[in-house]
């Protein structure tokens, strides 16, 4: 993790969660990441992309929040957006299932490009609970402080914005988003799109059309999901 200067996090987010950088847990997290890199461990995503979700989707432009858990831990996959991989990389199984559901729900073809940056640029905050991971070690940076930071981001959206859509796939995301006020926001829950669970209620949940209907109802532009 780079030194936390004002330029690293979009100014809109700096204004609402910038204080987190000065808290003891964040200093401890910074020290942990520094030690891991000094020990020669490969950390994903690359440092400049750790806050990619925030920097592509400014606070006041967020319309939809899709909560993931960990970055991908293989080479050239993670680039700071949940469920997204860099262009040219094979679609991970969960993303394949997300594309299948979009295609079925909205009757549109989806490409083999797994880079979800166009969603982020439309106001879809693709937020992992943990923002870094060691290569080939799933979950290796859990409980080091990132969850507190991303909780603060979700809490700021919950408190200071209205009419957002929070998408909670699987029990982990549902626990993380348990405090979201469903009187102010639309909260969509289902099983995770992983092949282990997608057939138990992810397929056929019609959440992508539901999101767009909600946005239109609240005078907002629907998301162009097609990639």
N, C-alpha and C positions, 0 to 999 in steps of 0.2 A: 504494500500500500504506500503510495507516495505521501510525502509530507502534506498535511491538510492546510493548504492555503486557499484563500477565497476563490481563486480561479478554477479549482478542481470540480466544484459542485455548482451546478447552474445557480445563478444568483437568486432565482425565485425559491429554490429549495434551501439555499443558504439562509434566507430570511426566516424560514419556519423551523428548520432543524439544525442550523449551523452550530447552535450551542452544544449539540451532542458531541462535537469534536473535542470539546474541552473537558468532558467528563472522564473520570478514572477508567471506566470500562474501555473507552476508545483509545486512551493512551496504552492500556494493556494490550489491546488488539493490535495496535501499531507495532508495539515491541515484539509481539508474537510473530507477526508477518515478517518483520525484519530478521528475526532469528531463523525463521524457516528458510528465507532466501540466502542468508549467510551460510546455512548448512548445505546449500546446493540444491534444495528442493525446488521443483518446478511448480509454480503457482498459476492457476487459471482463474479468471481471464487475465491477459496482460494488464499491468498497472494502469495504463491510460484508459482502459475500458471498464474498470471496476464500477464506476458510477454512470455507466452508459445509459441505463434506464432513466435515471434522473435528468441526464443532460439532453436526451432526445425528447423527453416529455416534461416540459416545465410545469411547475405546480399548478398554475392557473389554467393550464391547457389539458389537464388530466380529465378524461371522461369515463374511462374504464380502467379497472385495476385487475390484472390477472396475477395471482400470487403463486409462485413456484417455491421450491425448497432449496436446492443446491445448484450451482453452475455445473454444466457438463465437465467431466474430468478427463476427456480425451484430447489429443492434439487438434488444434484448429477448430474446435467446436465452440467453446464458450466465448461470448463477446459482450457479456453484461446485460443481456435481455433474457428473461425467463422463457424457456421452451424453444428459444431461437438458436440457430447455428449459423456460422459464416457461410456465405455463398459458395457453392461447389461441394459442400460436405453432405454426405448422405443424410437423409431425414432420420432422426432417431425415432424409435417405435411410438413414443407418446405423441410426437408431432405428426407422424403419419396418421394416427387416429384422430387428432384434432382436424387435420385436413379432410379426412373422410367425413367427419361430422359436418364441417362447414359445407362441403360439396353436397351432401344429402339434404342438409337443412335449407340451404339457399339456392340449390340447384345450379351451382357454378363449378366449373372445372378449376382445379388447383394445380400449380406447377410443382416441380421437384426442388424449387428453391426454398430453403428453410430459413432464410434471413428475414426476420419479422420486423426489421427496421421501419418499413412503411406503416405498420400498425402503430409503432411507437410515435412516429411523426404525426399521426392523426389523433393522438391523445390516449393511446392504450399504454398504461404504465405496466411494463412487463417486469415485475419485481420478484426477484428471488429473496427468500428469507435470509440466506447466507450469501454473501457477495463474492467469496473466494473459495477455492478448494485446491488441494494438492493433487498433482497428476496421478491418475489411476487409484485415487483413494477417496471414494465417495463418502461424503459426510465428514471429512477430516477437519473441516473448520467450523463445525457446528459447536455451539456453546462456548464460543470464544468472544462473543460480543456483538457480532453482526445482527443477531436476532433483535437485540435491544434497539439498534439503530433503525432497522426496517420497521419495527413496531412503532417507533416515533414517527416515521414517515406516514404510516397508515393512520395513526392517531391524528396527525395534523390534517390529513385529507378528510377523515371522519368528522373532525370538529369544525374546520374552517370552510369546507365546501358542502354543497348540497346537490342532490340529484345525480350522484355518481353511481356506476355499476361496479360492484365488487364480485369477482368470479373466484369461487373457492372450490377447487377440485381436490378431493381426497381429504382424509381426516386431518392431516397436518395443516393444510391451508385453512380448514374450517376452524381448527383450534386457534390458529393465529388471528383469524378474523372474527373471533367470537364476540368481541366488544363493539363491532360496527353497528351503528344505529340504523336499523332497517325501517325506521319511520322517515329518515332523511334520505336514505339511499336504497337502491335495489341490490339485494344480496342474493346471488345465485350460487347454489351448492349442488354438487353431484359427486359421484365417484371420480377417481383420477382417470385420465385418458390412457394410462399405462395398459399394455396388453393384459396385465394380470387382473384388471378390474373394468376395463372399458365396456365389456359386454354386460355389466351389471347395472347399467343406467347412464353411462356417458353417451353411448350411441343412442340417438333418438331423443336427446334432452332439449334439442331446439334452442339452445342458449344463445346462439349467435343471432338468430332472428329476433329472439326476445330482447337482446341488448339493443338492437337497432330500433325496434318498436318503442322501447322505453325512451331512447334518446330523442326520437322524432316527437313523441308525446310531450317531452319537456323542451321542445323548441331547439333541439341540437341536431347537428348533421350526423347521419348514421355513419358507421365505420364501413369503409370499403375493405372487406375481408379478403377479396380475391388477390392471390399472388401468382 
